[in-house]
Each structure stands twice: as C-alpha cells, then as structure tokens.
Amino acid sequence: MKDFTLKNIALYLLAINLMAIGISCYLVASIGYGSWDILHANLTYFGLDFGLWVAIVGVITVITATLIHFQWKFFAAIISATILGQLINLWSRLFNAYAYQQEILVLDLGLKIVVFTAAITALGSGISLLVLSKLPPTPPDVLMVSLMKRFHLKYSSAKTITEVIAFSSAIIIGIIAGEAFGGVGVGTIITLFGIGLVVQYSSELWKRLFNIDPIVKE
C-alpha cells in the first residue's frame, strides 16, 4: 500500500491518459498502427469493440508475463487494461468529434506525420511513466517488466521484444480474419523498432523531472 501515494496516483493518471491519447492518435494518423493496436484492431473482425479486446488480450498477456516472472501484483494490470480500453474509446470519440466540428475529413501527409509523431511520443512516454509510478501497469508493460527482470534486459530491448510478439500475433490473427496486413504501414515499422527507444529515453527524463527511483535495475 506504500505505493498508493498522491504523487504516484497523479503520475499513474497522467501516464495512462498519455497512452490512451497516443493510441488514439495512431488511429487518427492511419499511416500504420502500433503492433498491439493492430492486434486489437484485427480481433475486432471477430466481434466486440476495440476497447473490450484491449481488456481480453490484457488478461492473456498478464498470464504469459506471470509464467515468465511470477508476481501476484502483475494481475492488477488487468484493471489498468480495462481503464485504458475505455480511455481509448473516450479519446477516440473526442478526436473524431473535434475533426467533425472542424470539418477535417482527410489529413494531408504533413499533418499525418505530425499526429503520428505525437502518437509514438505520447505512447512511449506514457508507458515509461506508468511503470515508474509503481502502480499497476498495463499488460504489455507487465510483459516488458517480466522480461527485464527474468533476462536482465534494458527497457528498449524488452519493449522491442514485446512489440515483435504482438506484431507476429497480429499477423496470424489477421490471416485468420482475412486481413493479414490490415493496419500495417510505415508507422508500424517505425514503432516496432522505435517505441523501445522512446520508452528508454523518456524514462530517464521522468526520473529526473519527478525524482523517481527505478523499479528495475537496468
């Protein structure tokens, strides 16, 4: 319970909203979703909405993470997955409502690049801050932390591995659904190998900015 301080709760709320905004920006930019977003999007072909699939995949991911490095607190990540799924739905609706109000029907390439840059920055920064808040991270972050602890990896390496796992799973699900490469684009490749670096560097920034001690020795 010592982790449930006002500071950590504030960092947690900031982090999970940054992640939701980042994922929503991916959907708006449409130049290639992140690996986990492609996985969730491809699963919607089998019914249920995007946010609900975030929660379902989250449960499976948490179970996998505990098999790699068991910690009871990992199961609390399911709560974060549920919250994140609903926040993604909320921010996506807000962005769509704003675009409709401003009569922005199609983004030009320049604006897509700006939105995509905001997406990967917000998502990566949110991920690192969520882990550092010491409150329940999301399932993909739990998987990342379990790999870091089990194999003594850095943020960037562990995050890249989880992205490759999610991307491979997304392609398999896509093939089954008849949409093998739906959502895949240049942004996907950039995210696949770049999100880990964003997490790594933003983590150092958050530590200095908020005087946070790391929970995993790198």
C-alpha positions in Angstrom: 0.0 0.0 0.0 3.0 2.3 0.4 3.0 2.8 -3.4 -0.5 4.4 -3.3 0.7 7.9 -2.6 -0.9 11.0 -4.0 2.2 11.5 -6.2 2.1 8.0 -7.7 -1.6 8.2 -8.3 -1.2 11.5 -10.2 1.7 10.0 -12.2 -0.5 7.0 -13.0 -3.4 9.1 -14.2 -1.1 11.2 -16.4 0.6 8.1 -17.8 -2.5 6.1 -18.7 -4.1 9.2 -20.3 -0.9 9.8 -22.3 -1.0 6.2 -23.5 -4.7 6.5 -24.5 -4.0 9.7 -26.4 -1.1 8.1 -28.1 -3.1 5.1 -29.3 -6.0 7.3 -30.4 -3.5 9.4 -32.4 -2.3 6.3 -34.1 -5.8 5.6 -35.2 -6.2 9.1 -36.5 -2.9 9.3 -38.3 -3.6 6.0 -40.2 0.0 5.5 -41.5 0.5 2.3 -39.7 -0.7 1.3 -36.2 1.5 0.1 -33.4 1.8 -3.7 -33.0 -0.6 -4.0 -30.1 -3.1 -1.7 -31.8 -3.0 -3.9 -35.0 -3.6 -7.0 -32.8 -6.6 -5.4 -31.1 -7.9 -4.0 -34.4 -7.6 -7.4 -36.2 -9.5 -9.1 -33.3 -12.5 -6.7 -33.9 -13.2 -8.7 -37.1 -14.4 -11.4 -34.8 -16.8 -9.1 -33.0 -16.6 -6.8 -29.9 -15.2 -3.3 -29.9 -11.6 -2.2 -29.7 -11.6 -1.3 -26.0 -13.0 -4.7 -25.0 -10.4 -6.6 -26.9 -7.7 -4.5 -25.1 -9.0 -5.9 -21.9 -9.3 -9.5 -23.2 -5.8 -9.5 -24.7 -4.6 -8.0 -21.5 -5.7 -11.0 -19.4 -3.9 -13.3 -21.7 -0.8 -11.1 -21.7 -0.7 -11.0 -17.9 -0.9 -14.8 -17.6 2.0 -15.0 -20.0 4.0 -12.5 -18.0 3.5 -14.4 -14.8 4.8 -17.6 -16.4 8.0 -15.7 -17.3 8.5 -14.0 -13.9 5.8 -14.6 -11.4 4.5 -11.7 -9.2 1.0 -11.5 -7.8 0.8 -7.8 -8.4 1.0 -8.4 -12.1 -2.6 -9.4 -12.1 -3.6 -5.9 -11.1 -2.6 -4.9 -14.6 -6.0 -6.3 -15.8 -7.5 -3.3 -14.0 -5.3 -0.9 -16.0 -6.1 -2.7 -19.2 -9.8 -2.1 -18.6 -9.3 1.6 -17.8 -7.0 2.0 -20.8 -9.5 0.4 -23.1 -12.3 2.8 -22.0 -10.0 5.8 -22.2 -9.0 4.9 -25.8 -12.7 4.8 -26.7 -13.2 8.2 -24.9 -10.3 10.0 -26.6 -11.1 8.5 -30.0 -14.6 9.8 -29.7 -13.3 13.3 -28.7 -10.8 13.4 -31.6 -13.5 12.3 -34.0 -16.0 14.9 -32.7 -13.3 17.6 -33.0 -12.5 16.6 -36.5 -16.2 16.6 -37.5 -16.7 20.0 -35.9 -13.7 21.5 -37.7 -14.7 19.7 -40.9 -11.4 17.8 -41.1 -12.4 14.8 -43.2 -9.0 13.8 -44.5 -5.5 14.5 -43.1 -2.8 15.5 -45.6 0.6 13.7 -45.3 2.3 16.5 -43.4 -0.4 16.5 -40.7 -0.4 12.7 -40.6 3.3 12.8 -39.8 2.7 15.3 -37.0 -0.1 13.3 -35.5 2.0 10.1 -35.8 5.0 11.7 -34.1 2.6 12.8 -31.3 1.3 9.3 -31.1 4.6 7.5 -30.6 5.9 10.2 -28.2 2.8 10.1 -26.1 2.6 6.3 -26.0 6.2 5.7 -25.2 6.3 8.4 -22.6 3.1 7.1 -21.0 4.5 3.6 -20.9 7.7 4.6 -19.1 5.8 6.8 -16.6 3.2 4.2 -15.9 5.9 1.7 -15.0 7.7 4.2 -12.8 4.5 5.2 -11.0 4.8 1.8 -9.3 1.0 1.4 -9.7 -0.5 -1.4 -11.9 1.0 -1.0 -15.4 -0.9 -2.3 -18.5 -0.4 -5.9 -19.5 2.1 -5.2 -22.3 4.2 -3.2 -19.8 3.9 -6.1 -17.3 5.2 -8.4 -20.0 8.1 -5.9 -20.7 8.9 -5.8 -16.9 8.8 -9.6 -16.6 11.3 -9.9 -19.5 13.5 -7.2 -17.9 13.6 -9.0 -14.5 13.9 -12.5 -15.9 16.6 -11.9 -18.5 18.1 -8.6 -17.1 17.2 -6.6 -20.2 17.1 -2.8 -20.7 13.8 -1.0 -21.3 14.5 -0.7 -25.1 15.4 -4.3 -25.6 12.5 -5.7 -23.6 10.0 -3.3 -25.2 11.2 -4.3 -28.7 10.7 -8.0 -27.9 7.1 -7.4 -26.7 6.4 -5.4 -29.9 7.7 -8.2 -32.1 5.5 -10.7 -30.2 2.4 -8.5 -30.6 3.1 -7.9 -34.3 3.6 -11.6 -35.0 0.3 -12.4 -33.2 -1.5 -9.6 -35.1 -0.4 -11.0 -38.4 -1.5 -14.5 -37.5 -4.9 -13.2 -36.3 -5.1 -11.1 -39.5 -4.5 -14.1 -41.7 -7.3 -16.0 -40.0 -9.6 -13.0 -40.3 -8.6 -12.5 -44.0 -6.9 -9.1 -43.2 -3.3 -10.2 -42.8 -1.7 -6.8 -43.1 -4.6 -4.5 -42.2 -3.3 -1.5 -40.3 0.3 -2.2 -41.2 2.2 0.7 -42.7 5.5 2.6 -42.4 4.4 3.8 -39.0 4.2 0.2 -37.8 7.8 -0.5 -38.7 8.9 2.8 -37.0 7.0 1.9 -33.9 8.2 -1.7 -33.9 11.9 -0.6 -33.6 11.5 2.9 -32.3 9.0 2.7 -29.4 11.6 1.0 -27.2 13.9 4.0 -27.6 11.1 6.4 -26.7 10.4 4.4 -23.6 14.1 4.3 -22.7 14.8 8.0 -23.1 11.5 9.2 -21.7 12.1 7.0 -18.6 15.3 8.9 -17.9 13.5 12.2 -18.4 10.7 11.3 -16.0 13.2 10.1 -13.3 14.9 13.4 -13.4 11.8 15.5 -13.7 9.9 13.8 -10.8 12.8 12.5 -8.8 11.7 8.9 -9.3 13.7 5.8 -8.3 13.7 3.0 -10.9 11.8 -0.2 -10.0 14.0 -2.3 -12.2 17.8 -2.1 -12.2 19.0 -1.6 -15.8 
